[in-house]
Amino acid sequence: MTTVCLVRHASAGNRKDWEGDDRLRPLDKRGFRQAEGLVDLLREREPTRILSSGYVRCRQSVEPLAKVLGLPVEERD
């Protein structure tokens, strides 16, 4: 059996306050704290793969978990 955990990206501030390509909008300070919190929340599930959108905020949301687990972040459209 395969378990899939779907996680929405962490806080990236208000889209209206971002100028430029929305795909490049990064996490804000709160979002980085939330991303670190995912480590404790999901590490126990022992993921074997981490997939992410190519959007910066999505990738930044899972990078701390990937680092702790020694897994690459696999980007998907």
N, C-alpha and C positions, 0 to 999 in steps of 0.2 A: 504494500500500500504506500502511496506517495501523499505526503502532506504538503500543502502549499500555503504559505503565509503571504498574504497580500498586504503591503504597507503603502499608504499614501505618503508622499514626500513630506518632510518636516516643514516647519514654518519658513517661508521665504519672503515675508513682508507683503505689502500690498502691491498687486500688479500695477495699479494706477500710478504708484510712486516710482516704478522702474522705467527708465528710458532705454530703448534699444530692443534687441532681439530677446523675446521672453524665454527662449531656450537657454539663454545665458544667465538668467536671474538666479543668484546664489541663495543659499540659506542665510537667514539673519542670525543674530546671536541666540535667540530662543531656539531656532531650528537646529543649530549646532549642538545645543544641550539636549534637544529631543533625539538627535541622531546618536549621541553617546548613550542615551537611555535605552535605545533599541538593543544595545549590546547585552545588557543584563536581561532584558525581556526575551530576546530570541536565542541567545547563546545556548540555553538549556535544551532547545529543540534540535540542536546539532544539525544545522543546515549543511547540505553538501554542495549547494549551488546558490549563487546570489545573482539575480538578473535585475537590470535596471533600464529605464529609459535613458536615452542619451542626454536628456535635459540636465544641466548642471545641478540643480537642486535635488533631483531624484538620485543622481549618483552620489552626491555628498551625503544624502540621508542614509545610505547603506555602507559607505566606505569604512566607518569605524568598525562595524560588525565584520566586514570582510577582512580587515586588517587583523583583528583579534583571532579570527578563525583561519587565517592564512589562505583565504580563497580569493580568486580574482572576481571582479565585478564584470559580469557579462552584459554588455549593452545590447538592447533589442529596441527596434522601432515600435 
